[in-house]
Amino acid sequence: MKEQIVSIEEQGKNLPVRSQVDVLVVGGGPSGIIAAKAAAEDGLKVMLIESRSFLGGNMTIGLPILGFLGQKKNQIITGLPQKFIDRLRVRNAASEHRPCPLHMSITIVEPEVVKAEAFEMLEESGIEVLLYTSFADVIMEGSEIKGVTIESKAGREAILAKVVIDCSGDADVAYRAGVPCEKGNQQGGVQPPTLMFSLGNVDTDKLRFSIAEEPRTYLTDFIPNEYFGQNNQYIVVGLRSLVQKAKADGLKLPTDRTIVITGLEKGEAWINMTRVNGVDGTDPVSLTRGELEARRQITDIFKYLKGYVPGFENAFLSRTAPFLGIRETRRIVGKYIMNREDILSCARFDDAVAVASYPLDIHHPVGGDCTLEWSGDCYDIPYRSLVPLKVENLLVAGRTISTTHEAMSAIRVMAPCMAMGEAAGRAAKAAVRDGVFPSEISVSKLRKELLDKGAYLRP
Ligand SMILES: Cc1cc2nc3c(=O)[nH]c(=O)nc-3n(C[C@H](O)[C@H](O)[C@H](O)COP(=O)(O)OP(=O)(O)OC[C@H]3O[C@@H](n4cnc5c(N)ncnc54)[C@H](O)[C@@H]3O)c2cc1C
């Protein structure tokens, strides 16, 4: 039998340098777009690369932005993230921050406008955005990152940068650079992914009034039924008895709960109910299985909604999200690892660069349920959690900062990710300006700049 070849050597290649920049942001999701905007504020040369054909990351898959308001209903994310929402509002593409008893607040956005507006916002600041371009590897000199290699239709090229901000959602850059990374809980289990999809012609008023008027039939998780009588834009989480009944009738449903999110358009509802356990978002084989399995699940979820949930009788499937939504992959190990206790004790840190309030919210890696735990107020996100161990010139923002599996379930929502982006962008700017590593900048000056520019930090 022929011997199986398990690896080959890639020959040393001479790569063209596409750009030399001050700050390179890898990944154009909620954290990346805000990081780039912040870094470019004083005229630095900033570039952002994004593997997909649009900006926005998970902000384009039909999710409401959670976490602008805290558990006490006060606004705790302001600054550049709020400015981005203001821009969307001008285009009727964002709702107000609506208080929600379960999610603190929901801010509904229109994915198509997010894609366009994010691009325009960065273009205005002179940021060079390269779409259809994947980060491939790091260029290191000892423990310092000097740039990255990219892959695109133009082949493999290099981008040199004074500071790199990893906003890939998967810590791709940090991992390749040799930053220690962790994945999942103690058994390695990660929160499962979901392929979002939206339906048209949903009578969202019928749904909310049914919930408000028949609380025994339409029991929701943690949200009082009367809330739905008062709010025409909402998230429903629950209706567990309906799911049970549909399962007993033979439908294959991957979750125990119904999750419906109203869209900005009348009659539109986004469904967060597919769920594929055991998917590794850093492995293409696993991702492919997840995408296919989630698409299969949509058939029975659609039958369930039409047949069992009021308001969906005449609904039609209008779109699926452009990609499988990945909740969790790698987390870096940074100078501080945020943990469960920090969230639940409303921890304060001297080097706080963002404030969040979203609860611990773990979609269990096994089974079909979810656990939530609230702290009653806000907690700080320390700068040290954005600064990786072992590698200089690198910052990380977004869901992959340095946390435990549990703490990550809280800080991962999009408003805090945007706030971390602002902090990382301003920190990168300070490092370039002062000619120091991001690990050496003056955090008190960074905090002052954040406050001066409108970000919220606790007094
Ligand atoms: C199903 C699901 C439901 C959720 N529900 C909510 C919710 O209701 N509200 C909420 O606020 N949050 C929700 N979250 C969490 C939230 O969406 C994410 O945690 C958040 O978007 C993370 O932001 P980020 O910027 O770190 O990463 P992402 O949003 O993932 O953005 C990363 C970007 O980097 C790009 N990228 C990745 N790798 C590379 C590479 N190698 N080269 C170039 N570009 C790359 C990606 O294409 C993407 O655009 C949910 C998440 C999922 C998956």
The ligand as an ORCA input file, in Angstrom:
! r2SCAN-3c Opt
* xyz 0 1
  C     -25.742     32.788     17.105
  C     -25.206     33.932     17.909
  C     -26.090     34.714     18.623
  C     -25.621     35.811     19.292
  N     -26.520     36.664     19.853
  C     -26.099     37.908     20.153
  C     -27.055     38.935     20.348
  O     -28.261     38.729     20.255
  N     -26.581     40.179     20.614
  C     -25.240     40.445     20.754
  O     -24.905     41.602     21.024
  N     -24.328     39.479     20.584
  C     -24.724     38.228     20.233
  N     -23.807     37.262     19.963
  C     -22.377     37.498     20.231
  C     -21.708     38.442     19.245
  O     -22.320     38.403     17.996
  C     -20.210     38.152     19.064
  O     -19.604     37.707     20.232
  C     -19.519     39.428     18.571
  O     -19.998     39.725     17.271
  C     -18.026     39.301     18.541
  O     -17.484     40.423     17.884
  P     -16.029     40.346     17.304
  O     -15.742     41.651     16.660
  O     -15.120     39.829     18.354
  O     -16.095     39.162     16.208
  P     -16.994     38.906     14.910
  O     -18.303     39.576     14.971
  O     -16.989     37.433     14.727
  O     -16.138     39.562     13.737
  C     -14.900     38.999     13.331
  C     -14.591     39.458     11.917
  O     -13.292     39.026     11.561
  C     -13.299     38.447     10.269
  N     -12.223     37.455     10.219
  C     -12.138     36.323     10.948
  N     -11.004     35.678     10.674
  C     -10.361     36.402      9.746
  C      -9.138     36.238      9.038
  N      -8.350     35.154      9.270
  N      -8.769     37.163      8.133
  C      -9.550     38.266      7.902
  N     -10.736     38.468      8.538
  C     -11.129     37.548      9.445
  C     -14.678     37.832     10.179
  O     -15.070     37.624      8.830
  C     -15.543     38.865     10.902
  O     -16.009     39.866     10.042
  C     -24.232     36.104     19.317
  C     -23.333     35.285     18.639
  C     -23.820     34.218     17.916
  C     -22.876     33.411     17.126
*
